[in-house]
Each structure stands twice: as structure tokens, then as C-alpha cells.
Amino acid sequence: MDGVLGIDIAKAKFDVTLLLANGKRRRKVVTNTPAGWMELQAWLERQGVPHVHACLEATGTYGDGVATWLHDHGHRVSVINPAITAAYAKAQLARAKTDRVDADLIADYTATHHPPAWTPLPLEVRELQALVRRLDALLGMQTQEQNRLQAGALVPAVATSIETVLASLAAEIKAVRARITDHINRHPNLRTQRELLRTIPGIGDATAAQLLGDLLHRRFTSARQAAAFAGLVPRIRESGTLRGRPALSKLGSGRLRKALYFPALAALRFNPTIRAMAARLQRAGKARMVIVGAAMRRLIHVAYGVLKSGRAYDPDLVRA
């Protein structure tokens, strides 16, 4: 690569820091639009560095467009967890936090640690992911309006307005769910994977779509990596003679943890393997939420194994 590009992403624009081979820095602010991405490429070429190792944080969907664009135009791209940048800033004793400083830090981290390359998900998975996230947003709006209606003490006009919005949301939720089903049915690979996931007790169509869109097309090499991405691995806290109680790390996708909560409750009732695991943990005196977290983690492990092997769920192959 001819240089290193640190990108601090935001909704409307992003700051970049270009590290040249001679150690010098160049900085620029770019609009987060296709026109801005093309402007960035022209600027890089004027600096004499047509190819860079670009790095940005995984912050929602704001960086997806520029990351995909850079990848498609021959640049090496890395997308890192914001927690990595925060820890690196502390290690460097950074005292200021601005967009420019953050772009500098990301560039420095990339130059010294060489994070792994990122590649975009297949188009059909990106479309599924967008539909699943839209459904999640609609369900969140529906819950908010239901809570307002149930709070009571509303004047009739406000109650009518909320009921109208709820009816509209219900119709749109139904429509998006139909689009998700149709999208999966139109892509044989997604359809096959959904059918494999549905063989796991506790996982239905909605959870299968969530897993396919947000988790299982990523390039994990183990089930533990998949669970870590969802923030479902234990976080051990020990210092000297002091030992804290283990808890879920939650350094991962909150969306996935939310999506797996109710399936885990169903699995605790209907999945024999997970039910046996829960009984063992209960005998060991584990708290209810610890058991639920273990069930969520086990579901991801089983889902990873089913898709990795291409074989339907077999309880005899899963350790309780």
C-alpha cells in the first residue's frame, strides 16, 4: 500500500488522516456521499497515493457506503471495533477527543497494528440485513406507541392519533416481514441456511433471518468467535486476590443479544440439550439470567455448527 488512511466516520461527513511513507500527514474533511467518496479518491491521487490501507470504526451503518466503495476501488479496508480505538487512545495518553484527533488515532493504530482486511457481505445478505434492521426499527416504534397508549390519561384526539399510527405500523411490519420471507425464498443459499437453522428448537423464521443478516455470513473460524461478536462470552474480572462475578462481556452486537433473548427462553423449555444444560447450571447455583445468557450463547454455537456442517440439528451431537 502507498499510505495509511484513518477515517473518523459521521453521518454527514468524515475526517480523514493520510499517513505517507515519509511519516508526513495530510488531513481532509469529506462529505459522506458518493460525490464525496469520489472527491476523496481524486485527493488521494493528487497526494501520489492511489492505493491505501483505509481503516474506520464499525459505527452503525454510516460507514458502510464509503467502506464498500473503497473496497470496490481496489483499496485495502479494515473495519474495527470502536472499543479498540478507545483502548488505543488511552494507551497513547490522548487528552483530546475531536474528529481530527480520532482520525489521527485510527491512522496510527492501522500503521502499527495492521488490522485484518474487511470485505463487504454479499449483496443478497446486505439487502437482508437492511430489511431485518428496518423490521427491528418498526417494532421499536410500535412498542413506543403501545406504551403511550397504555399509559392512559390521553385526550381522545391523541388516543385516535396513536391508534392510527399503530394501525399503519402494523401494516408496514406485516409488509416488511413478507419482504424478508420473499427475499430469502428468492436466494437458494439463504433459503437452505434458513431451513437448517429452523431445525434448531427455539429458532424460528424471525431469528433465522436475524442470524443470517447480522452474524453467520461473517468470516468466523470458530463458534466462540461468533458468540464473542454478539457479546455473549463471559468476561472474567480478577485482580490480585479480588475476584468479581463473571458476566457477559456485551462487547458486541446488542441487536443480536436482543434477538436471541426470547428464542433462548423458548429453547430453555423446548430444546432438550439446552434444557439439560440449564438444569446442570441450576444445580450449580447459577442465577436465572446467567442461565439465560448461557442458553443464548449455546444457540449461537449450535447455529454456527449447523451452518458450518450443512447438516440439520442433531441433539446427539451437541454436548449438554
TAMO-V419677 format. One record per pair of residues at least 12 apart in sequence whose C-alpha atoms are under 10 Angstrom apart, sorted by sequence separation. I is the first residue (numbers start at 1). J is the second residue. D is the distance in whole Angstrom. If there is no record, write none. Layout:
i->I j->J d->D
i->I j->J d->D
This chain:
i->4 j->16 d->10
i->5 j->17 d->6
i->6 j->18 d->7
i->15 j->27 d->7
i->16 j->28 d->5
i->17 j->29 d->9
i->28 j->40 d->8
i->55 j->67 d->8
i->67 j->79 d->8
i->89 j->101 d->10
i->149 j->161 d->10
i->194 j->206 d->10
i->196 j->208 d->9
i->197 j->209 d->9
i->215 j->227 d->9
i->234 j->246 d->6
i->235 j->247 d->5
i->236 j->248 d->9
i->278 j->290 d->10
i->279 j->291 d->9
i->302 j->314 d->10
i->305 j->317 d->10
i->4 j->17 d->8
i->5 j->18 d->5
i->6 j->19 d->8
i->15 j->28 d->6
i->16 j->29 d->6
i->54 j->67 d->8
i->89 j->102 d->8
i->92 j->105 d->9
i->149 j->162 d->7
i->194 j->207 d->9
i->195 j->208 d->9
i->233 j->246 d->10
i->234 j->247 d->5
i->235 j->248 d->6
i->236 j->249 d->9
i->278 j->291 d->6
i->281 j->294 d->9
i->302 j->315 d->10
i->305 j->318 d->9
i->4 j->18 d->6
i->5 j->19 d->6
i->14 j->28 d->9
i->15 j->29 d->5
i->16 j->30 d->8
i->148 j->162 d->8
i->149 j->163 d->8
i->194 j->208 d->6
i->197 j->211 d->9
i->215 j->229 d->8
i->233 j->247 d->8
i->234 j->248 d->5
i->235 j->249 d->5
i->277 j->291 d->8
i->278 j->292 d->8
i->3 j->18 d->7
i->4 j->19 d->5
i->5 j->20 d->9
i->14 j->29 d->6
i->15 j->30 d->6
i->28 j->43 d->9
i->64 j->79 d->9
i->193 j->208 d->8
i->194 j->209 d->7
i->197 j->212 d->9
i->214 j->229 d->10
i->215 j->230 d->8
i->232 j->247 d->9
i->233 j->248 d->6
i->234 j->249 d->6
i->235 j->250 d->9
i->302 j->317 d->10
i->3 j->19 d->6
i->4 j->20 d->7
i->13 j->29 d->7
i->14 j->30 d->5
i->15 j->31 d->9
i->54 j->70 d->8
i->63 j->79 d->9
i->86 j->102 d->9
i->89 j->105 d->7
i->145 j->161 d->10
i->146 j->162 d->8
i->193 j->209 d->10
i->214 j->230 d->9
i->232 j->248 d->5
i->233 j->249 d->6
i->234 j->250 d->9
i->235 j->251 d->10
i->275 j->291 d->10
i->278 j->294 d->8
i->302 j->318 d->8
i->2 j->19 d->9
i->3 j->20 d->5
i->4 j->21 d->9
i->13 j->30 d->5
i->14 j->31 d->6
i->15 j->32 d->10
i->53 j->70 d->10
i->54 j->71 d->9
i->85 j->102 d->8
i->88 j->105 d->8
i->89 j->106 d->9
i->145 j->162 d->6
i->146 j->163 d->9
i->149 j->166 d->10
i->194 j->211 d->9
i->231 j->248 d->7
i->232 j->249 d->6
i->233 j->250 d->8
i->274 j->291 d->10
i->277 j->294 d->9
i->278 j->295 d->8
i->301 j->318 d->10
i->302 j->319 d->10
i->2 j->20 d->7
i->3 j->21 d->6
i->12 j->30 d->9
i->13 j->31 d->4
i->14 j->32 d->6
i->26 j->44 d->10
i->52 j->70 d->9
i->53 j->71 d->10
i->88 j->106 d->9
i->145 j->163 d->8
i->190 j->208 d->10
i->191 j->209 d->10
i->194 j->212 d->8
i->230 j->248 d->10
i->231 j->249 d->5
i->232 j->250 d->6
i->233 j->251 d->9
i->274 j->292 d->10
i->277 j->295 d->8
i->2 j->21 d->7
i->3 j->22 d->10
i->12 j->31 d->6
i->13 j->32 d->4
i->14 j->33 d->10
i->51 j->70 d->9
i->86 j->105 d->9
i->146 j->165 d->10
i->190 j->209 d->9
i->193 j->212 d->8
i->230 j->249 d->9
i->231 j->250 d->4
i->232 j->251 d->8
i->233 j->252 d->10
i->1 j->21 d->9
i->3 j->23 d->10
i->5 j->25 d->10
i->11 j->31 d->9
i->12 j->32 d->5
i->13 j->33 d->8
i->58 j->78 d->9
i->59 j->79 d->9
i->85 j->105 d->7
i->86 j->106 d->10
i->88 j->108 d->9
i->89 j->109 d->9
i->142 j->162 d->10
i->145 j->165 d->8
i->146 j->166 d->8
i->228 j->248 d->10
i->230 j->250 d->7
i->231 j->251 d->5
i->232 j->252 d->8
i->274 j->294 d->9
i->275 j->295 d->9
i->298 j->318 d->10
i->4 j->25 d->10
i->5 j->26 d->9
i->6 j->27 d->9
i->7 j->28 d->10
i->8 j->29 d->10
i->9 j->30 d->10
i->10 j->31 d->9
i->11 j->32 d->7
i->12 j->33 d->8
i->26 j->47 d->8
i->53 j->74 d->10
i->54 j->75 d->7
i->55 j->76 d->8
i->56 j->77 d->8
i->57 j->78 d->8
i->58 j->79 d->6
i->59 j->80 d->9
i->85 j->106 d->7
i->88 j->109 d->7
i->145 j->166 d->7
i->228 j->249 d->8
i->229 j->250 d->9
i->230 j->251 d->7
i->231 j->252 d->4
i->232 j->253 d->9
i->274 j->295 d->6
i->277 j->298 d->9
i->298 j->319 d->10
i->3 j->25 d->10
i->5 j->27 d->9
i->7 j->29 d->10
i->9 j->31 d->10
i->10 j->32 d->8
i->11 j->33 d->10
i->14 j->36 d->9
i->51 j->73 d->9
i->52 j->74 d->9
i->53 j->75 d->6
i->54 j->76 d->6
i->55 j->77 d->6
i->56 j->78 d->7
i->57 j->79 d->5
i->58 j->80 d->6
i->59 j->81 d->8
i->84 j->106 d->9
i->144 j->166 d->10
i->190 j->212 d->8
i->228 j->250 d->8
i->229 j->251 d->7
i->230 j->252 d->5
i->231 j->253 d->6
i->232 j->254 d->10
i->273 j->295 d->10
i->274 j->296 d->10
i->298 j->320 d->9
i->7 j->30 d->10
i->9 j->32 d->8
i->13 j->36 d->8
i->50 j->73 d->10
i->51 j->74 d->7
i->52 j->75 d->6
i->53 j->76 d->5
i->54 j->77 d->5
i->55 j->78 d->5
i->56 j->79 d->5
i->57 j->80 d->5
i->58 j->81 d->6
i->59 j->82 d->7
i->142 j->165 d->8
i->143 j->166 d->9
i->190 j->213 d->10
i->193 j->216 d->10
i->228 j->251 d->8
i->229 j->252 d->5
i->230 j->253 d->5
i->231 j->254 d->8
i->268 j->291 d->9
i->16 j->40 d->9
i->50 j->74 d->9
i->51 j->75 d->5
i->52 j->76 d->6
i->53 j->77 d->6
i->54 j->78 d->6
i->55 j->79 d->6
i->56 j->80 d->6
i->57 j->81 d->6
i->58 j->82 d->6
i->82 j->106 d->10
i->85 j->109 d->8
i->141 j->165 d->10
i->142 j->166 d->6
i->145 j->169 d->10
i->181 j->205 d->8
i->228 j->252 d->7
i->229 j->253 d->6
i->230 j->254 d->7
i->232 j->256 d->10
i->268 j->292 d->8
i->271 j->295 d->10
i->274 j->298 d->7
i->50 j->75 d->8
i->51 j->76 d->8
i->52 j->77 d->8
i->53 j->78 d->8
i->54 j->79 d->9
i->55 j->80 d->7
i->56 j->81 d->9
i->57 j->82 d->5
i->58 j->83 d->10
i->84 j->109 d->9
i->141 j->166 d->9
i->142 j->167 d->9
i->180 j->205 d->10
i->181 j->206 d->9
i->184 j->209 d->8
i->227 j->252 d->9
i->228 j->253 d->9
i->229 j->254 d->10
i->230 j->255 d->8
i->231 j->256 d->9
i->232 j->257 d->8
i->267 j->292 d->10
i->273 j->298 d->9
i->274 j->299 d->8
i->18 j->44 d->8
i->40 j->66 d->10
i->56 j->82 d->9
i->57 j->83 d->9
i->80 j->106 d->9
i->142 j->168 d->10
i->180 j->206 d->9
i->226 j->252 d->10
i->227 j->253 d->10
i->230 j->256 d->6
i->231 j->257 d->7
i->265 j->291 d->10
i->20 j->47 d->9
i->57 j->84 d->9
i->142 j->169 d->6
i->229 j->256 d->9
i->230 j->257 d->6
i->264 j->291 d->10
i->265 j->292 d->7
i->268 j->295 d->7
i->20 j->48 d->9
i->21 j->49 d->10
i->37 j->65 d->9
i->38 j->66 d->10
i->57 j->85 d->8
i->141 j->169 d->8
i->142 j->170 d->8
i->177 j->205 d->10
i->181 j->209 d->8
i->184 j->212 d->10
i->230 j->258 d->10
i->264 j->292 d->6
i->265 j->293 d->10
i->267 j->295 d->7
i->268 j->296 d->10
i->271 j->299 d->10
i->18 j->47 d->9
i->20 j->49 d->8
i->37 j->66 d->6
i->41 j->70 d->9
i->56 j->85 d->10
i->177 j->206 d->8
i->180 j->209 d->8
i->227 j->256 d->10
i->263 j->292 d->10
i->264 j->293 d->8
i->266 j->295 d->10
i->267 j->296 d->9
i->19 j->49 d->10
i->32 j->62 d->8
i->36 j->66 d->9
i->37 j->67 d->10
i->40 j->70 d->10
i->80 j->110 d->10
i->139 j->169 d->8
i->227 j->257 d->10
i->230 j->260 d->10
i->262 j->292 d->9
i->264 j->294 d->9
i->265 j->295 d->8
i->18 j->49 d->9
i->32 j->63 d->8
i->34 j->65 d->8
i->38 j->69 d->9
i->138 j->169 d->7
i->139 j->170 d->9
i->142 j->173 d->9
i->261 j->292 d->8
i->264 j->295 d->5
i->265 j->296 d->9
i->267 j->298 d->10
i->20 j->52 d->10
i->33 j->65 d->8
i->34 j->66 d->8
i->37 j->69 d->7
i->38 j->70 d->10
i->41 j->73 d->9
i->78 j->110 d->8
i->138 j->170 d->9
i->177 j->209 d->10
i->260 j->292 d->10
i->261 j->293 d->8
i->263 j->295 d->9
i->264 j->296 d->5
i->267 j->299 d->8
i->19 j->52 d->9
i->32 j->65 d->8
i->33 j->66 d->8
i->37 j->70 d->8
i->139 j->172 d->10
i->260 j->293 d->9
i->263 j->296 d->8
i->264 j->297 d->9
i->18 j->52 d->9
i->19 j->53 d->10
i->32 j->66 d->7
i->138 j->172 d->8
i->139 j->173 d->7
i->261 j->295 d->9
i->262 j->296 d->9
i->264 j->298 d->9
i->18 j->53 d->10
i->34 j->69 d->8
i->80 j->115 d->8
i->138 j->173 d->6
i->260 j->295 d->9
i->261 j->296 d->7
i->264 j->299 d->7
i->18 j->54 d->9
i->78 j->114 d->9
i->79 j->115 d->8
i->80 j->116 d->9
i->137 j->173 d->10
i->257 j->293 d->9
i->260 j->296 d->6
i->263 j->299 d->8
i->17 j->54 d->10
i->78 j->115 d->6
i->79 j->116 d->8
i->80 j->117 d->10
i->135 j->172 d->9
i->136 j->173 d->9
i->259 j->296 d->10
i->260 j->297 d->9
i->16 j->54 d->9
i->77 j->115 d->9
i->78 j->116 d->6
i->79 j->117 d->8
i->80 j->118 d->9
i->135 j->173 d->6
i->138 j->176 d->9
i->215 j->253 d->9
i->258 j->296 d->10
i->5 j->44 d->10
i->16 j->55 d->10
i->77 j->116 d->8
i->78 j->117 d->5
i->79 j->118 d->6
i->134 j->173 d->9
i->135 j->174 d->9
i->214 j->253 d->9
i->257 j->296 d->8
i->260 j->299 d->8
i->16 j->56 d->9
i->76 j->116 d->9
i->77 j->117 d->5
i->78 j->118 d->5
i->79 j->119 d->9
i->135 j->175 d->10
i->256 j->296 d->10
i->257 j->297 d->9
i->260 j->300 d->9
i->280 j->320 d->9
i->3 j->44 d->9
i->76 j->117 d->6
i->77 j->118 d->6
i->78 j->119 d->8
i->135 j->176 d->6
i->214 j->255 d->9
i->215 j->256 d->8
i->273 j->314 d->10
i->274 j->315 d->10
i->279 j->320 d->10
i->2 j->44 d->10
i->14 j->56 d->10
i->75 j->117 d->10
i->76 j->118 d->8
i->77 j->119 d->7
i->134 j->176 d->8
i->135 j->177 d->7
i->214 j->256 d->7
i->247 j->289 d->10
i->248 j->290 d->8
i->273 j->315 d->6
i->277 j->319 d->8
i->278 j->320 d->9
i->76 j->119 d->9
i->77 j->120 d->10
i->134 j->177 d->10
i->247 j->290 d->8
i->272 j->315 d->8
i->273 j->316 d->9
i->276 j->319 d->9
i->277 j->320 d->5
i->3 j->47 d->10
i->132 j->176 d->8
i->246 j->290 d->9
i->256 j->300 d->10
i->271 j->315 d->9
i->273 j->317 d->10
i->274 j->318 d->9
i->276 j->320 d->6
i->3 j->48 d->9
i->4 j->49 d->9
i->131 j->176 d->7
i->132 j->177 d->8
i->135 j->180 d->9
i->210 j->255 d->9
i->211 j->256 d->8
i->248 j->293 d->7
i->273 j->318 d->7
i->274 j->319 d->9
i->275 j->320 d->8
i->2 j->48 d->8
i->3 j->49 d->6
i->5 j->51 d->10
i->6 j->52 d->10
i->56 j->102 d->10
i->57 j->103 d->10
i->71 j->117 d->10
i->131 j->177 d->8
i->210 j->256 d->7
i->247 j->293 d->9
i->248 j->294 d->9
i->273 j->319 d->7
i->274 j->320 d->6
i->2 j->49 d->5
i->3 j->50 d->9
i->4 j->51 d->9
i->5 j->52 d->6
i->6 j->53 d->8
i->7 j->54 d->7
i->8 j->55 d->9
i->9 j->56 d->7
i->56 j->103 d->8
i->71 j->118 d->8
i->72 j->119 d->9
i->132 j->179 d->10
i->273 j->320 d->5
i->1 j->49 d->8
i->2 j->50 d->7
i->3 j->51 d->7
i->4 j->52 d->5
i->5 j->53 d->6
i->6 j->54 d->6
i->7 j->55 d->6
i->8 j->56 d->6
i->9 j->57 d->7
i->11 j->59 d->10
i->14 j->62 d->10
i->55 j->103 d->9
i->71 j->119 d->7
i->72 j->120 d->9
i->131 j->179 d->8
i->132 j->180 d->7
i->211 j->259 d->9
i->272 j->320 d->9
i->1 j->50 d->9
i->2 j->51 d->6
i->3 j->52 d->5
i->4 j->53 d->5
i->5 j->54 d->4
i->6 j->55 d->5
i->7 j->56 d->5
i->8 j->57 d->7
i->9 j->58 d->9
i->10 j->59 d->9
i->11 j->60 d->10
i->13 j->62 d->9
i->14 j->63 d->9
i->57 j->106 d->8
i->71 j->120 d->8
i->131 j->180 d->6
i->207 j->256 d->9
i->210 j->259 d->7
i->211 j->260 d->9
i->248 j->297 d->10
i->1 j->51 d->6
i->2 j->52 d->6
i->3 j->53 d->6
i->4 j->54 d->6
i->5 j->55 d->6
i->6 j->56 d->6
i->7 j->57 d->8
i->9 j->59 d->8
i->10 j->60 d->10
i->11 j->61 d->9
i->12 j->62 d->8
i->56 j->106 d->7
i->68 j->118 d->9
i->130 j->180 d->10
i->210 j->260 d->9
i->1 j->52 d->5
i->2 j->53 d->8
i->3 j->54 d->9
i->4 j->55 d->8
i->5 j->56 d->9
i->6 j->57 d->9
i->8 j->59 d->10
i->10 j->61 d->10
i->11 j->62 d->5
i->55 j->106 d->7
i->56 j->107 d->9
i->67 j->118 d->9
i->68 j->119 d->8
i->69 j->120 d->10
i->128 j->179 d->9
i->129 j->180 d->9
i->208 j->259 d->10
i->1 j->53 d->6
i->9 j->61 d->10
i->10 j->62 d->6
i->11 j->63 d->8
i->14 j->66 d->10
i->54 j->106 d->9
i->55 j->107 d->7
i->67 j->119 d->9
i->68 j->120 d->6
i->128 j->180 d->7
i->131 j->183 d->9
i->207 j->259 d->6
i->1 j->54 d->10
i->9 j->62 d->7
i->10 j->63 d->8
i->54 j->107 d->8
i->67 j->120 d->8
i->68 j->121 d->9
i->127 j->180 d->9
i->128 j->181 d->10
i->206 j->259 d->9
i->207 j->260 d->7
i->9 j->63 d->6
i->53 j->107 d->9
i->55 j->109 d->9
i->56 j->110 d->9
i->8 j->63 d->9
i->9 j->64 d->10
i->55 j->110 d->7
i->65 j->120 d->10
i->128 j->183 d->7
i->207 j->262 d->9
i->7 j->63 d->9
i->54 j->110 d->8
i->55 j->111 d->10
i->64 j->120 d->8
i->127 j->183 d->8
i->128 j->184 d->8
i->207 j->263 d->7
i->234 j->290 d->10
i->9 j->66 d->9
i->53 j->110 d->8
i->54 j->111 d->10
i->203 j->260 d->9
i->206 j->263 d->10
i->53 j->111 d->9
i->125 j->183 d->10
i->202 j->260 d->9
i->7 j->66 d->10
i->55 j->114 d->10
i->124 j->183 d->8
i->125 j->184 d->9
i->203 j->262 d->9
i->204 j->263 d->8
i->234 j->293 d->9
i->7 j->67 d->10
i->55 j->115 d->8
i->124 j->184 d->9
i->202 j->262 d->8
i->203 j->263 d->6
i->233 j->293 d->9
i->234 j->294 d->9
i->53 j->114 d->9
i->54 j->115 d->10
i->55 j->116 d->10
i->202 j->263 d->5
i->203 j->264 d->8
i->232 j->293 d->7
i->233 j->294 d->9
i->53 j->115 d->9
i->55 j->117 d->9
i->124 j->186 d->10
i->125 j->187 d->10
i->128 j->190 d->9
i->201 j->263 d->9
i->202 j->264 d->7
i->232 j->294 d->8
i->54 j->117 d->9
i->55 j->118 d->9
i->124 j->187 d->8
i->201 j->264 d->10
i->202 j->265 d->8
i->203 j->266 d->8
i->232 j->295 d->10
i->234 j->297 d->10
i->53 j->117 d->9
i->202 j->266 d->5
i->203 j->267 d->8
i->232 j->296 d->7
i->233 j->297 d->7
i->124 j->189 d->10
i->125 j->190 d->8
i->201 j->266 d->8
i->202 j->267 d->4
i->232 j->297 d->6
i->124 j->190 d->8
i->201 j->267 d->6
i->202 j->268 d->8
i->230 j->296 d->10
i->231 j->297 d->9
i->232 j->298 d->9
i->200 j->267 d->9
i->201 j->268 d->9
i->202 j->269 d->9
i->230 j->297 d->9
i->201 j->269 d->9
i->202 j->270 d->7
i->203 j->271 d->10
i->232 j->300 d->9
i->61 j->130 d->10
i->201 j->270 d->6
i->202 j->271 d->7
i->227 j->296 d->9
i->228 j->297 d->9
i->29 j->99 d->10
i->201 j->271 d->5
i->227 j->297 d->6
i->230 j->300 d->9
i->5 j->76 d->10
i->29 j->100 d->9
i->135 j->206 d->10
i->200 j->271 d->8
i->201 j->272 d->9
i->226 j->297 d->9
i->227 j->298 d->9
i->4 j->76 d->10
i->5 j->77 d->9
i->6 j->78 d->10
i->7 j->79 d->10
i->28 j->100 d->9
i->201 j->273 d->10
i->202 j->274 d->10
i->227 j->299 d->9
i->228 j->300 d->10
i->4 j->77 d->10
i->27 j->100 d->8
i->201 j->274 d->9
i->224 j->297 d->9
i->227 j->300 d->6
i->1 j->75 d->8
i->132 j->206 d->9
i->136 j->210 d->10
i->223 j->297 d->9
i->224 j->298 d->10
i->226 j->300 d->7
i->227 j->301 d->7
i->1 j->76 d->8
i->28 j->103 d->10
i->132 j->207 d->10
i->223 j->298 d->9
i->226 j->301 d->8
i->27 j->103 d->9
i->224 j->300 d->9
i->225 j->301 d->9
i->27 j->104 d->9
i->132 j->209 d->7
i->133 j->210 d->8
i->223 j->300 d->7
i->224 j->301 d->7
i->226 j->303 d->10
i->227 j->304 d->9
i->26 j->104 d->10
i->131 j->209 d->9
i->132 j->210 d->6
i->223 j->301 d->5
i->226 j->304 d->7
i->25 j->104 d->9
i->131 j->210 d->10
i->132 j->211 d->10
i->222 j->301 d->9
i->223 j->302 d->8
i->225 j->304 d->10
i->129 j->209 d->8
i->132 j->212 d->10
i->133 j->213 d->9
i->223 j->303 d->9
i->224 j->304 d->9
i->128 j->209 d->8
i->129 j->210 d->7
i->132 j->213 d->7
i->133 j->214 d->9
i->223 j->304 d->6
i->25 j->107 d->10
i->128 j->210 d->9
i->129 j->211 d->9
i->131 j->213 d->9
i->132 j->214 d->9
i->222 j->304 d->8
i->223 j->305 d->7
i->15 j->98 d->10
i->16 j->99 d->9
i->17 j->100 d->8
i->129 j->212 d->8
i->130 j->213 d->8
i->221 j->304 d->10
i->222 j->305 d->9
i->15 j->99 d->6
i->16 j->100 d->7
i->17 j->101 d->9
i->125 j->209 d->10
i->128 j->212 d->8
i->129 j->213 d->4
i->130 j->214 d->10
i->216 j->300 d->9
i->220 j->304 d->9
i->14 j->99 d->8
i->15 j->100 d->6
i->16 j->101 d->10
i->17 j->102 d->9
i->18 j->103 d->9
i->19 j->104 d->9
i->128 j->213 d->6
i->129 j->214 d->6
i->215 j->300 d->9
i->223 j->308 d->9
i->14 j->100 d->9
i->15 j->101 d->9
i->16 j->102 d->9
i->17 j->103 d->5
i->18 j->104 d->8
i->126 j->212 d->10
i->127 j->213 d->8
i->128 j->214 d->9
i->129 j->215 d->10
i->222 j->308 d->9
i->15 j->102 d->8
i->16 j->103 d->6
i->17 j->104 d->6
i->125 j->212 d->7
i->126 j->213 d->7
i->216 j->303 d->8
i->217 j->304 d->10
i->221 j->308 d->10
i->15 j->103 d->6
i->16 j->104 d->8
i->17 j->105 d->9
i->19 j->107 d->7
i->125 j->213 d->6
i->126 j->214 d->9
i->216 j->304 d->7
i->10 j->99 d->9
i->14 j->103 d->9
i->15 j->104 d->9
i->17 j->106 d->8
i->18 j->107 d->7
i->19 j->108 d->8
i->124 j->213 d->9
i->125 j->214 d->9
i->211 j->300 d->9
i->215 j->304 d->9
i->8 j->98 d->9
i->9 j->99 d->8
i->16 j->106 d->9
i->17 j->107 d->6
i->18 j->108 d->10
i->217 j->307 d->10
i->8 j->99 d->6
i->16 j->107 d->8
i->17 j->108 d->9
i->19 j->110 d->10
i->216 j->307 d->8
i->7 j->99 d->9
i->8 j->100 d->8
i->19 j->111 d->8
i->121 j->213 d->9
i->125 j->217 d->8
i->211 j->303 d->9
i->216 j->308 d->9
i->7 j->100 d->9
i->8 j->101 d->9
i->9 j->102 d->9
i->121 j->214 d->10
i->211 j->304 d->10
i->6 j->100 d->10
i->8 j->102 d->6
i->9 j->103 d->9
i->7 j->102 d->8
i->8 j->103 d->5
i->122 j->217 d->9
i->208 j->303 d->9
i->6 j->102 d->8
i->7 j->103 d->5
i->8 j->104 d->9
i->121 j->217 d->7
i->203 j->299 d->8
i->6 j->103 d->5
i->7 j->104 d->8
i->8 j->105 d->9
i->121 j->218 d->8
i->202 j->299 d->8
i->5 j->103 d->8
i->6 j->104 d->6
i->7 j->105 d->9
i->8 j->106 d->8
i->120 j->218 d->9
i->121 j->219 d->10
i->201 j->299 d->9
i->5 j->104 d->9
i->6 j->105 d->7
i->7 j->106 d->7
i->8 j->107 d->10
i->119 j->218 d->9
i->200 j->299 d->8
i->6 j->106 d->5
i->7 j->107 d->7
i->118 j->218 d->10
i->119 j->219 d->10
i->203 j->303 d->9
i->5 j->106 d->8
i->6 j->107 d->4
i->118 j->219 d->10
i->4 j->106 d->9
i->5 j->107 d->6
i->6 j->108 d->8
i->197 j->299 d->10
i->200 j->302 d->8
i->4 j->107 d->6
i->5 j->108 d->9
i->6 j->109 d->9
i->200 j->303 d->8
i->3 j->107 d->10
i->4 j->108 d->8
i->6 j->110 d->7
i->199 j->303 d->10
i->4 j->109 d->10
i->5 j->110 d->8
i->6 j->111 d->9
i->197 j->302 d->9
i->198 j->303 d->9
i->4 j->110 d->7
i->5 j->111 d->9
i->197 j->303 d->6
i->200 j->306 d->9
i->4 j->111 d->6
i->196 j->303 d->8
i->197 j->304 d->9
i->199 j->306 d->9
i->3 j->111 d->9
i->197 j->305 d->10
i->197 j->306 d->7
i->4 j->114 d->10
i->193 j->303 d->10
i->196 j->306 d->7
i->197 j->307 d->8
i->196 j->307 d->7
i->199 j->311 d->10
i->200 j->312 d->8
i->201 j->313 d->9
i->193 j->306 d->9
i->194 j->307 d->9
i->197 j->310 d->10
i->199 j->312 d->6
i->200 j->313 d->6
i->193 j->307 d->7
i->196 j->310 d->7
i->197 j->311 d->10
i->198 j->312 d->9
i->199 j->313 d->6
i->200 j->314 d->8
i->201 j->315 d->10
i->192 j->307 d->9
i->193 j->308 d->10
i->196 j->311 d->7
i->197 j->312 d->8
i->198 j->313 d->9
i->199 j->314 d->9
i->200 j->315 d->9
i->196 j->312 d->5
i->197 j->313 d->8
i->193 j->310 d->8
i->195 j->312 d->8
i->196 j->313 d->7
i->192 j->310 d->9
i->193 j->311 d->10
i->136 j->255 d->9
i->193 j->312 d->10
i->133 j->255 d->9
i->136 j->259 d->9
i->81 j->229 d->10
i->83 j->251 d->8
i->82 j->251 d->10
i->83 j->252 d->10
i->81 j->251 d->9
i->81 j->252 d->8
